[in-house]
Amino acid sequence: MNLKNLITENPGINITIQAGELFEFGQQIADQTAKTILARDEVKVYTRDEVIKKFNICAASLWRWEKMGLIKSQKIGGRVYYSESEVKNLMGQKGGLK
């Protein structure tokens, strides 16, 4: 039985849980939330890693570009995403990379 089912079936239960299991449960909730929001908006988004690969840069460069206002991110479920329009806009600014 997974944690979600246990909580759903026994809402008043007191449980002891290992930190790793709690973290995994939190990640599942974050992933579910992100998927729900993205499906509702039907907007193509890129993860931080996808943007880094697309522009062939390091994480520090992407962070710097955000601080300079070249690209905006949005946090969904504790994760960072970049809309397709932001990525295309940056591609235009950076001379059509990849």
Buried (B, 14 or more C-beta within 10 A) or exposed (E): EEBEEEEEEEEEEEEEEEEEEEEBBEEBEBBEBBEEBBEEEEEEBBEBEEBBEBBEBEEEEBEEBBEEEBBEBEEBBEBBBBBEEBBEBBBEEBEEEE
